[in-house]
């Protein structure tokens, strides 16, 4: 089967997993907040993070994929909440995401904030419920995966990177600050995907550590590629506004290092990540996925 067919099949499966865990209620009083949260999630996307988690679980010999499903869904809810908040007027002030109006443009700024809050908290509800429901032999691994995802999403992960990114808007950014932002803002959740997949499969500490490095390389390369596409793509192809970094007076990898180095670094980082993955096991789809992430056009 061709990679595109494999990718499509996995996307269908992952979307069904994400939908399976979405919040539901018969009480009409919950309707608007649930609609706003679900609108954000159901807007689609590449589903990179849950896909990496699943493939890493398989790479590390995981057998019962029911165990990994709630963590796949929760990680995508966290990622989506971050996008909803990124799009808000106080942040990037974007009107389009994934080819359609952003959450705050449809439901209002107030419900844009609340939808993000709801998704973040609901992600923890999904994960802690999975930990409580786990069998005794799986409970430690489930708790470990939840702890990794929580840390990588918070102050010492994605939020930490976003906070410095916001703080330095309209200000010059040096190499150390750029590295900090990229390692945490995008790298942290992709690290979490690699690490959680390995932990849930019962991998040892050294294996998890190596996959954390792979996740960092993929995450940073992914963010650099985003910076490249922001100045080389179109809104029609990308599904969101281009030149948004320029509009918000943000220093990017491209403006700091130039297009040639940015492209070269993306390729170099992806090769290093692939080497780590190959040293752990055999998963051709995961290798090809890493390749496609750095050669994507949207």
C-alpha positions as CSV (number, residue, x, y, z in Angstrom):
1,X,0.0,0.0,0.0
2,X,1.2,3.5,-0.8
3,X,2.1,5.9,2.0
4,X,-0.8,8.2,1.0
5,X,-3.3,5.4,1.4
6,X,-1.7,4.4,4.8
7,X,-1.9,8.0,5.9
8,X,-5.5,8.3,4.9
9,X,-6.4,5.1,6.8
10,X,-4.7,6.2,9.9
11,X,-6.3,9.6,9.7
12,X,-9.8,8.0,9.5
13,X,-8.9,5.8,12.5
14,X,-7.5,8.7,14.6
15,X,-10.4,11.0,13.8
16,X,-12.8,8.2,15.0
17,X,-10.8,8.0,18.2
18,X,-10.9,11.7,18.8
19,X,-14.6,11.8,18.1
20,X,-15.2,8.8,20.5
21,X,-13.9,10.8,23.5
22,X,-15.5,14.2,22.7
23,X,-17.8,15.6,25.4
24,X,-21.5,15.0,25.1
25,X,-24.6,16.1,27.1
26,X,-28.3,16.0,26.8
27,X,-28.6,19.2,28.9
28,X,-29.2,22.2,26.6
29,X,-27.4,24.5,29.0
30,X,-24.0,22.9,28.0
31,X,-24.8,23.2,24.3
32,X,-22.8,26.3,23.3
33,X,-19.6,25.4,25.2
34,X,-19.7,21.8,23.9
35,X,-20.4,23.1,20.3
36,X,-17.5,25.6,20.5
37,X,-15.1,23.0,21.8
38,X,-16.2,20.4,19.3
39,X,-16.1,22.9,16.4
40,X,-12.4,23.5,17.2
41,X,-11.5,19.8,17.2
42,X,-13.7,18.8,14.3
43,X,-12.1,21.4,12.1
44,X,-9.7,18.7,11.1
45,X,-5.9,18.9,10.8
46,X,-3.0,16.6,10.3
47,X,-3.4,14.8,13.6
48,X,0.4,14.5,13.8
49,X,0.7,14.2,17.6
50,X,-1.8,11.3,18.1
51,X,-0.4,9.7,15.0
52,X,3.1,9.8,16.3
53,X,2.0,8.5,19.7
54,X,0.3,5.5,18.1
55,X,3.2,4.7,15.8
56,X,5.7,5.0,18.6
57,X,3.6,2.7,20.7
58,X,3.8,0.2,17.9
59,X,7.5,0.9,17.4
60,X,8.1,0.0,21.1
61,X,6.1,-3.2,20.9
62,X,2.8,-2.1,22.3
63,X,0.1,-4.7,21.7
64,X,-3.2,-3.4,23.2
65,X,-4.0,-0.2,21.3
66,X,-7.1,0.4,23.5
67,X,-4.7,1.6,26.1
68,X,-3.2,4.4,24.0
69,X,-6.5,5.7,22.5
70,X,-7.6,8.1,25.4
71,X,-4.1,9.6,25.5
72,X,-4.1,10.2,21.7
73,X,-7.4,12.0,22.0
74,X,-6.3,14.0,25.0
75,X,-3.1,15.2,23.3
76,X,-5.0,16.4,20.3
77,X,-7.5,18.3,22.5
78,X,-4.5,20.0,24.2
79,X,-3.0,20.9,20.8
80,X,-6.3,22.2,19.6
81,X,-6.9,24.3,22.7
82,X,-3.5,26.0,22.0
83,X,-4.5,26.8,18.5
84,X,-7.8,28.3,19.6
85,X,-6.0,30.6,22.0
86,X,-3.3,31.4,19.5
87,X,-5.9,32.7,17.1
88,X,-7.5,35.1,19.7
89,X,-7.2,38.8,19.2
90,X,-4.9,39.1,22.2
91,X,-2.5,36.6,20.6
92,X,-2.1,36.2,16.8
93,X,-5.6,37.6,15.9
94,X,-6.2,35.2,13.0
95,X,-9.6,34.8,11.3
96,X,-9.0,31.5,9.6
97,X,-7.6,28.1,10.8
98,X,-7.6,24.9,8.8
99,X,-9.5,26.6,6.0
100,X,-12.4,27.9,8.0
101,X,-13.3,30.7,10.4
102,X,-11.5,30.4,13.7
103,X,-13.5,29.6,16.9
104,X,-13.7,33.1,18.2
105,X,-14.9,34.4,14.9
106,X,-17.8,31.9,15.0
107,X,-18.7,31.8,18.7
108,X,-17.3,35.1,20.0
109,X,-14.0,36.0,21.8
110,X,-15.5,35.0,25.1
111,X,-16.4,31.5,24.0
112,X,-13.1,31.3,22.1
113,X,-11.4,31.6,25.5
114,X,-13.8,29.2,27.2
115,X,-13.6,26.6,24.4
116,X,-9.8,26.5,24.8
117,X,-10.2,26.2,28.6
118,X,-12.7,23.5,28.2
119,X,-10.5,21.4,25.9
120,X,-7.5,21.7,28.1
121,X,-9.4,20.6,31.2
122,X,-11.3,17.9,29.4
123,X,-8.0,16.4,28.1
124,X,-6.9,15.9,31.7
125,X,-10.3,14.4,32.5
126,X,-9.9,11.9,29.7
127,X,-6.4,11.0,30.8
128,X,-7.1,10.7,34.5
129,X,-10.2,8.6,33.8
130,X,-8.0,6.3,31.7
131,X,-5.5,6.0,34.6
132,X,-8.2,5.1,37.0
133,X,-9.7,2.5,34.7
134,X,-6.3,0.9,33.9
135,X,-5.5,-2.6,35.0
136,X,-2.9,-2.9,37.8
137,X,-0.2,-3.9,35.3
138,X,-0.9,-0.9,33.1
139,X,-1.7,1.8,35.7
140,X,1.9,2.9,36.2
141,X,2.5,3.4,32.5
142,X,-0.8,5.2,32.0
143,X,0.0,7.6,34.9
144,X,3.5,8.1,33.5
145,X,2.1,9.0,30.1
146,X,-0.4,11.4,31.6
147,X,2.4,13.1,33.7
148,X,4.6,13.6,30.7
149,X,1.8,15.1,28.6
150,X,0.8,17.4,31.5
151,X,4.4,18.7,31.9
152,X,5.0,19.1,28.2
153,X,1.8,21.1,27.9
154,X,2.5,23.5,30.8
155,X,4.9,26.1,32.1
156,X,8.0,23.9,31.4
157,X,6.7,23.0,28.0
158,X,4.4,24.5,25.4
159,X,3.0,27.4,27.6
160,X,6.5,28.3,28.6
161,X,7.5,28.6,24.9
162,X,4.4,30.5,24.0
163,X,4.8,33.0,26.9
164,X,8.3,34.0,25.7
165,X,7.1,34.2,22.1
166,X,4.4,36.6,23.2
167,X,6.7,38.5,25.5
168,X,9.2,39.2,22.7
169,X,6.6,40.3,20.1
170,X,7.8,43.6,18.6
171,X,11.3,42.9,20.1
172,X,14.5,41.5,18.6
173,X,15.0,37.8,19.4
174,X,18.4,36.3,19.9
175,X,19.5,32.7,19.1
176,X,19.1,31.5,22.7
177,X,15.6,32.9,22.9
178,X,14.6,31.5,19.5
179,X,15.9,28.0,20.6
180,X,13.9,28.2,23.8
181,X,10.7,29.2,22.0
182,X,11.0,26.5,19.3
183,X,12.0,23.7,21.8
184,X,9.0,24.4,23.9
185,X,6.3,26.0,21.8
186,X,6.1,23.3,19.2
187,X,8.7,20.8,20.2
188,X,7.2,20.0,23.7
189,X,3.9,18.4,22.5
190,X,5.7,16.4,19.8
191,X,8.1,15.2,22.4
192,X,5.1,14.2,24.5
193,X,3.7,12.2,21.6
194,X,6.9,10.2,21.2
195,X,7.5,9.7,25.0
196,X,3.9,8.8,25.9
197,X,3.7,6.2,23.1
198,X,6.9,4.6,24.4
199,X,5.8,4.8,28.1
200,X,2.4,3.2,27.3
201,X,4.2,0.4,25.5
202,X,6.4,-0.3,28.5
203,X,9.7,1.0,27.1
204,X,12.6,1.6,29.4
205,X,14.0,5.1,30.5
206,X,16.8,5.2,27.9
207,X,14.5,4.4,25.1
208,X,12.0,7.1,26.2
209,X,14.9,9.6,26.5
210,X,16.1,8.8,23.0
211,X,12.6,9.3,21.7
212,X,12.3,12.6,23.5
213,X,15.3,13.7,21.5
214,X,13.7,12.5,18.3
215,X,10.5,14.4,19.2
216,X,12.5,17.6,19.9
217,X,14.2,17.4,16.5
218,X,10.9,16.7,14.7
219,X,9.1,19.5,16.6
220,X,11.7,22.1,15.9
221,X,12.0,21.1,12.3
222,X,8.2,21.3,12.0
223,X,8.2,24.9,13.5
224,X,11.0,26.0,11.1
225,X,9.0,24.6,8.2
226,X,6.0,26.6,9.5
227,X,8.1,29.7,9.4
228,X,9.2,28.9,5.8
229,X,5.7,28.3,4.6
230,X,4.5,31.5,6.2
231,X,6.5,33.4,3.6
232,X,6.4,31.0,0.7
233,X,2.8,29.6,0.7
234,X,-0.6,31.0,0.1
235,X,-3.7,31.1,2.3
236,X,-5.6,28.9,-0.1
237,X,-2.9,26.1,0.2
238,X,-2.0,26.7,3.9
239,X,-5.6,27.0,5.2
240,X,-4.6,30.0,7.3
241,X,-3.3,33.5,6.7
242,X,0.3,33.8,5.4
243,X,2.7,36.5,6.5
244,X,1.1,36.4,9.9
245,X,4.5,36.5,11.6
246,X,5.4,39.7,9.7
247,X,2.0,41.2,10.5
248,X,2.6,40.5,14.2
249,X,6.2,41.8,14.1
250,X,7.6,38.4,15.2
251,X,11.2,37.3,14.6
252,X,11.2,33.9,13.0
253,X,13.8,31.3,12.2
254,X,13.8,32.6,8.6
255,X,14.3,36.2,9.5
256,X,17.0,35.3,12.0
257,X,19.0,32.8,10.0
258,X,17.8,33.2,6.4
259,X,15.9,30.9,4.1
260,X,18.9,28.7,3.0
261,X,19.9,27.8,6.6
262,X,16.3,27.3,7.6
263,X,15.7,24.8,4.8
264,X,19.0,23.0,5.5
265,X,18.4,22.7,9.2
266,X,14.9,21.2,8.7
267,X,16.5,18.5,6.5
268,X,19.3,17.9,9.0
269,X,17.1,17.6,12.0
270,X,14.7,15.2,10.3
271,X,17.6,12.9,9.3
272,X,18.8,12.8,12.9
273,X,15.3,12.0,14.2
274,X,14.9,9.2,11.6
275,X,18.3,7.8,12.8
276,X,17.1,7.6,16.4
277,X,13.8,6.0,15.4
278,X,15.6,3.4,13.3
279,X,18.0,2.6,16.2
280,X,15.0,1.6,18.3
281,X,12.9,-0.5,15.9
282,X,11.3,-0.9,12.6
283,X,8.4,1.3,11.6
284,X,8.6,2.4,8.0
285,X,5.4,4.5,8.3
286,X,6.8,6.6,11.1
287,X,10.0,7.2,9.2
288,X,8.0,8.3,6.1
289,X,5.8,10.5,8.2
290,X,8.8,12.4,9.6
291,X,9.9,12.8,6.0
292,X,6.6,14.1,4.8
293,X,6.3,16.6,7.7
294,X,9.4,18.5,6.6
295,X,8.5,18.3,2.9
296,X,4.9,19.4,3.3
297,X,3.4,22.4,1.5
298,X,0.7,23.1,4.2
